[in-house]
Amino acid sequence: KQEVTQIPAALSVPEGENLVLNCSFTDSAIYNLQWFRQDPGKGLTSLLLIQSSQREQTSGRLNASLDKSSGRSTLYIAASQPGDSATYLCAAKRRTANSKLTFGKGITLSVRP
Amino acid sequence: DAGVTQSPTHLIKTRGQHVTLRCSPISGHKSVSWYQQVLGQGPQFIFQYYEKEERGRGNFPDRFSARQFPNYSSELNVNALLLGDSALYLCASSLGTGRAYNEQFFGPGTRLTVL
């Protein structure tokens, strides 16, 4: 059974800081790992998807890395802005015939002006 | 291009009632998945449908059922509602199920409150 953990549950940083959000998973036999952003009461916005054969993906100020052997992924946010305040969730897809994603509980990020 | 759409946005029901939630995937996407997200938790997988067939089912009771239509839209049905069914119900679509087609795109969700 895949379990995904995100620690800490909440994080508060001043504007402009570079930060790293951590995600760990127990089953390294994954197809891919996806990072999402969720604003309060809203749906999920896909940020980055890393295939199991990849080590990292980049989009703008975001960079996600994947280390299957250690069961870890990180989301790096450069030069954080107040608009980055949201909950960030990671989700792992195991090597199964269906599309089930296993999510962590998320990290609620607050960027102070 | 329209993203994943869900209806209704909000819904209030009482215990014992039945509810139907609807989802339209991104044009060209053939896979639809349903997730339940209770406050403070990550989404939990309920069902996946691909080409109108059930491809996966999460650990939810038989009160939960779903189907996919020929146009790839989907309905999630919940019978005999319980207070604990109050949650944000999310629909996700993807091109397919293979590794190259599995990126999931989520809709805005339906907020269900059971009184």
HADDOCK unambig.tbl for C-alpha pairs under 7 A between the chains (distance, minus, plus):
assign (segid A and resid 31 and name CA) (segid B and resid 99 and name CA) 6.40 0.50 0.50
assign (segid A and resid 42 and name CA) (segid B and resid 108 and name CA) 5.55 0.50 0.50
assign (segid A and resid 42 and name CA) (segid B and resid 109 and name CA) 6.82 0.50 0.50
assign (segid A and resid 43 and name CA) (segid B and resid 90 and name CA) 6.92 0.50 0.50
assign (segid A and resid 43 and name CA) (segid B and resid 106 and name CA) 6.34 0.50 0.50
assign (segid A and resid 43 and name CA) (segid B and resid 107 and name CA) 5.71 0.50 0.50
assign (segid A and resid 43 and name CA) (segid B and resid 108 and name CA) 4.01 0.50 0.50
assign (segid A and resid 43 and name CA) (segid B and resid 109 and name CA) 5.50 0.50 0.50
assign (segid A and resid 44 and name CA) (segid B and resid 106 and name CA) 5.55 0.50 0.50
assign (segid A and resid 45 and name CA) (segid B and resid 106 and name CA) 6.71 0.50 0.50
assign (segid A and resid 46 and name CA) (segid B and resid 105 and name CA) 6.45 0.50 0.50
assign (segid A and resid 49 and name CA) (segid B and resid 103 and name CA) 6.94 0.50 0.50
assign (segid A and resid 98 and name CA) (segid B and resid 48 and name CA) 6.93 0.50 0.50
assign (segid A and resid 98 and name CA) (segid B and resid 55 and name CA) 5.48 0.50 0.50
assign (segid A and resid 98 and name CA) (segid B and resid 56 and name CA) 5.56 0.50 0.50
assign (segid A and resid 98 and name CA) (segid B and resid 97 and name CA) 6.26 0.50 0.50
assign (segid A and resid 99 and name CA) (segid B and resid 48 and name CA) 6.77 0.50 0.50
assign (segid A and resid 99 and name CA) (segid B and resid 97 and name CA) 5.88 0.50 0.50
assign (segid A and resid 99 and name CA) (segid B and resid 102 and name CA) 6.73 0.50 0.50
assign (segid A and resid 100 and name CA) (segid B and resid 45 and name CA) 6.23 0.50 0.50
assign (segid A and resid 101 and name CA) (segid B and resid 45 and name CA) 6.90 0.50 0.50
assign (segid A and resid 103 and name CA) (segid B and resid 42 and name CA) 5.43 0.50 0.50
assign (segid A and resid 103 and name CA) (segid B and resid 43 and name CA) 6.24 0.50 0.50
assign (segid A and resid 104 and name CA) (segid B and resid 42 and name CA) 5.53 0.50 0.50
assign (segid A and resid 105 and name CA) (segid B and resid 40 and name CA) 6.97 0.50 0.50
assign (segid A and resid 105 and name CA) (segid B and resid 41 and name CA) 4.83 0.50 0.50
assign (segid A and resid 105 and name CA) (segid B and resid 42 and name CA) 4.26 0.50 0.50
assign (segid A and resid 106 and name CA) (segid B and resid 42 and name CA) 6.48 0.50 0.50
